[in-house]
Amino acid sequence: MTITGKTKVAGIIGWPVSHSLSPPMHNAAFEALGLDFTYVPFPVAPERLAAGIAGLAALGVVGFSVTIPHKVAILPLLDRVTPEAELIGAVNTVAVEEGALTGYNTDGIGLLSALRSKLGFHPEGRSVLVLGAGGAARSAVASLGLAGAGRVEVANRSLGAGRGLAEAMRARLAGTDFGFQPLGQLSDKGYMSSFDLVVNTTSVGMAGDAFAGLDLATLKPGACVYDMVYAPPVTPLLAQAEAAGVPWANGLGMLAAQGEAAFRIWTGAIPPEGCMEKALAARLSTPGNP
């Protein structure tokens, strides 16, 4: 890739951001399509967020991804936020057009795409258990509700956070039955048997830890499991699903799909099928990478 004065720039802001897998993913797609774009990391400290955003807009970048800890803090700094991003309460993608910044959230798009492509799962009328109540859970719960899920149950260590998330979505998405339970409820006999899908939105599994009392063997026939964690590729949750004969997938597909959605926003082009996921898998297989 040759950088010239005509090269368009996109990137990612976060703190820290050096570990991000987004640059190799997006640059592989730019190269595959022969687009004169490049994607770079921009480390932006929380106290410099407003200045960083103004600087990016002034420099003429076409857009940027947003990661921890800026996904919520960036909201009041944008000129416009899409309805889905407003519902989720977080932004992970920003487009810059004539100096105006529009915030999107493509995480939900990524989740739904991965569920379809990896598990053949469609949420309409289905019952889903979401583990966790943080930012990733909010995106998952909102996107599942928007996609027509019949029931979405939030299980979280803090009952207050789970209740708050369920009640917030219930007030906005009347077509879905939103509920909440403490994580301890998962071990109750028969509780798991009503769900078609389990989605882990937490970091549980990244360090080899597991959910106590969770028995995936008691899921209803035909149910599946999706873990947003992608490193390691097989978490204890997914190993349990495998042992129980339950179809499963890790978070790599979602990471690629949300990136593909952002790519389309910035370029108007569709990345070659599988290009971003292959780039991610190659980077993750390299020793020393997350």
C-alpha positions in Angstrom: 0.0 0.0 0.0 1.4 3.4 -1.0 0.4 6.5 1.0 0.0 9.6 -1.1 -1.6 13.0 -0.7 -4.8 11.6 -2.1 -5.1 8.7 0.4 -8.2 8.8 2.6 -7.7 8.2 6.3 -9.8 6.3 8.7 -8.9 5.0 12.1 -9.8 4.0 15.7 -9.7 6.0 18.9 -9.3 4.5 22.3 -7.1 4.5 25.4 -5.1 2.3 25.1 -5.5 1.4 21.4 -2.2 -0.2 20.4 -3.6 -3.7 20.9 -6.5 -3.1 18.5 -7.1 -5.7 15.7 -9.1 -3.2 13.6 -6.1 -1.8 11.6 -5.1 -5.2 10.0 -8.8 -6.0 9.4 -9.7 -2.8 7.6 -6.4 -2.4 5.7 -6.8 -6.0 4.3 -10.2 -5.0 2.9 -8.9 -1.7 1.5 -6.1 -3.6 -0.2 -8.4 -6.3 -1.5 -10.6 -3.8 -3.2 -7.8 -1.5 -4.4 -9.2 1.4 -2.4 -6.8 4.4 -1.7 -7.6 4.3 2.0 -5.6 3.6 5.1 -6.7 2.8 8.7 -4.6 3.8 11.7 -4.8 3.8 15.5 -5.3 7.1 17.3 -4.5 6.9 21.1 -6.8 9.5 22.7 -6.7 10.0 26.5 -10.2 10.4 28.1 -9.4 14.0 29.2 -8.4 14.9 25.6 -11.5 13.3 23.9 -13.1 16.6 22.8 -9.9 17.9 21.5 -9.1 14.6 19.7 -12.5 14.5 18.0 -12.2 18.1 16.9 -8.8 17.4 15.6 -9.8 14.4 13.5 -12.7 16.3 12.0 -10.4 19.2 11.1 -7.8 16.9 9.6 -10.4 15.5 7.2 -10.5 11.8 8.2 -13.4 10.0 6.6 -14.4 8.3 9.8 -13.2 6.4 12.8 -14.0 3.5 15.1 -14.6 4.1 18.8 -13.5 1.7 21.5 -13.1 1.7 25.3 -13.4 4.0 27.2 -15.0 6.5 24.7 -18.1 4.7 23.4 -20.5 6.5 25.8 -18.5 9.7 26.5 -18.4 10.6 22.8 -22.2 10.9 22.4 -22.5 14.6 23.4 -19.6 15.5 21.1 -21.3 14.3 17.9 -23.6 16.3 15.6 -25.9 13.4 15.0 -26.5 9.9 16.4 -28.5 7.2 14.6 -31.7 5.9 16.4 -30.1 2.5 17.0 -27.0 4.1 18.6 -29.2 6.3 20.7 -31.2 3.3 21.9 -28.0 1.4 22.8 -26.5 4.5 24.4 -23.1 4.0 22.8 -21.3 4.7 19.6 -18.6 2.5 18.0 -18.4 4.1 14.5 -18.3 7.7 13.4 -18.6 9.1 9.9 -17.2 12.6 9.1 -18.9 14.4 6.3 -18.1 18.1 5.6 -16.9 18.4 9.2 -20.1 17.0 10.7 -19.8 13.8 12.8 -22.5 11.1 12.8 -22.4 8.3 15.3 -23.4 4.8 14.6 -23.4 1.5 16.6 -22.6 -1.5 14.4 -22.1 -4.0 17.2 -25.7 -5.1 17.0 -25.4 -5.5 13.2 -22.3 -7.6 13.8 -24.0 -9.8 16.4 -27.0 -10.5 14.2 -24.9 -11.2 11.2 -22.7 -13.6 13.1 -25.7 -15.4 14.5 -27.1 -15.9 11.0 -23.9 -16.9 9.3 -22.3 -19.0 12.0 -25.3 -20.6 13.7 -28.2 -20.1 11.3 -30.0 -18.4 14.1 -32.8 -15.8 13.5 -34.1 -14.0 16.6 -37.8 -13.5 15.4 -40.0 -14.9 18.1 -37.2 -16.8 19.9 -36.1 -16.8 23.5 -32.6 -15.5 24.3 -30.5 -15.5 27.5 -27.9 -12.7 27.6 -25.1 -13.0 30.2 -24.0 -9.6 31.5 -25.5 -6.1 31.6 -22.6 -3.9 30.5 -22.2 -2.0 27.2 -21.8 -5.1 25.1 -25.0 -6.5 26.7 -26.9 -3.4 26.0 -26.0 -3.6 22.3 -27.0 -7.3 22.2 -30.3 -6.8 24.0 -31.3 -3.8 21.9 -30.4 -5.5 18.6 -32.2 -8.7 19.5 -35.3 -6.7 20.5 -35.2 -4.7 17.3 -34.8 -8.0 15.3 -38.1 -9.3 16.9 -36.9 -11.6 19.6 -39.9 -12.8 21.6 -38.1 -12.9 24.9 -34.8 -11.6 26.1 -33.6 -12.4 29.7 -30.7 -10.5 31.2 -28.6 -12.5 33.8 -26.1 -10.5 35.7 -24.2 -10.5 39.0 -25.6 -7.1 39.9 -29.4 -7.5 39.8 -29.8 -3.7 39.7 -27.8 -3.4 36.5 -29.7 -6.3 34.9 -33.1 -4.8 36.0 -32.1 -1.4 34.7 -31.2 -2.7 31.3 -34.3 -4.9 31.0 -36.6 -2.0 32.1 -34.9 0.5 29.8 -35.5 -1.8 26.8 -39.0 -2.7 27.8 -39.9 1.0 27.8 -38.6 1.4 24.2 -39.3 -2.0 22.5 -42.8 -3.1 23.4 -42.8 -6.1 21.1 -40.3 -8.1 23.2 -40.6 -9.5 26.7 -37.5 -8.3 28.6 -36.7 -9.9 31.9 -33.8 -10.1 34.4 -32.4 -12.6 36.9 -29.3 -12.9 39.1 -26.6 -15.2 37.7 -27.3 -17.6 40.5 -30.6 -18.4 38.9 -28.8 -20.2 36.1 -28.3 -23.3 38.3 -32.0 -23.6 39.1 -33.5 -26.8 37.8 -35.3 -26.3 34.5 -34.4 -22.6 34.1 -32.1 -23.1 31.0 -34.6 -25.3 29.2 -36.7 -22.4 27.9 -33.9 -20.7 25.9 -33.1 -21.0 22.1 -29.9 -19.0 22.4 -27.3 -18.0 25.1 -25.1 -15.0 24.4 -22.1 -14.2 26.6 -21.4 -10.5 26.5 -18.9 -10.5 29.5 -15.2 -11.0 29.7 -15.7 -14.4 31.5 -13.7 -17.0 29.7 -10.8 -14.7 28.6 -8.7 -15.9 31.5 -10.0 -19.5 31.5 -12.8 -18.7 34.0 -16.3 -20.0 33.8 -19.9 -19.3 34.9 -20.6 -21.3 38.0 -23.7 -23.5 37.9 -24.4 -23.0 34.2 -25.5 -26.3 32.6 -25.8 -26.0 28.8 -26.9 -29.6 28.5 -30.3 -28.5 29.9 -31.0 -26.1 27.0 -34.0 -26.9 24.8 -33.3 -29.1 21.7 -31.9 -27.0 18.8 -30.6 -24.2 21.1 -27.1 -22.7 20.5 -24.5 -20.6 22.2 -22.6 -17.4 21.1 -19.7 -16.1 23.1 -18.5 -12.6 22.2 -15.0 -13.5 23.5 -12.7 -14.5 20.6 -9.4 -15.0 22.4 -9.0 -17.8 23.4 -11.1 -19.2 20.4 -12.7 -21.8 22.6 -13.6 -20.6 26.1 -14.8 -22.8 28.9 -18.4 -21.9 28.0 -17.8 -23.0 24.4 -16.0 -26.1 25.5 -19.1 -27.0 27.6 -21.3 -26.4 24.6 -19.2 -28.7 22.5 -19.3 -31.4 25.1 -23.1 -31.1 25.4 -23.5 -31.2 21.6 -24.8 -27.6 21.5 -23.9 -25.6 18.3 -21.6 -22.7 19.2 -19.5 -19.8 17.8 -17.0 -17.3 19.2 -16.9 -13.6 18.8 -14.6 -13.4 15.8 -17.5 -13.4 13.4 -19.1 -10.5 15.2 -15.9 -8.5 15.3 -15.5 -8.9 11.5 -19.2 -8.2 10.8 -19.3 -5.0 12.8 -16.1 -3.9 11.0 -17.7 -4.7 7.6 -20.7 -2.5 8.5 -18.4 0.4 9.5 -16.4 -0.1 6.2 -19.6 0.3 4.2 -20.5 3.5 6.0 -17.1 5.1 5.2 -16.6 3.8 1.7 -19.9 2.7 0.3 -18.2 -0.5 -0.7 -18.7 -4.1 0.5 -15.6 -5.9 1.7 -14.9 -9.2 0.0 -16.6 -12.1 1.8 -14.4 -13.5 4.6 -11.6 -11.0 4.0 -11.8 -9.2 7.3 -12.3 -12.4 9.3 -9.3 -14.1 7.6 -7.1 -11.0 8.5 -8.3 -11.2 12.1 -7.6 -15.0 12.3 -4.1 -14.5 10.8 -3.3 -11.8 13.3 -4.6 -13.8 16.3 -2.5 -16.8 15.2 0.7 -14.8 15.3 2.6 -15.3 18.6 2.5 -12.3 20.9 -0.8 -11.0 19.6 -4.0 -11.0 21.7 
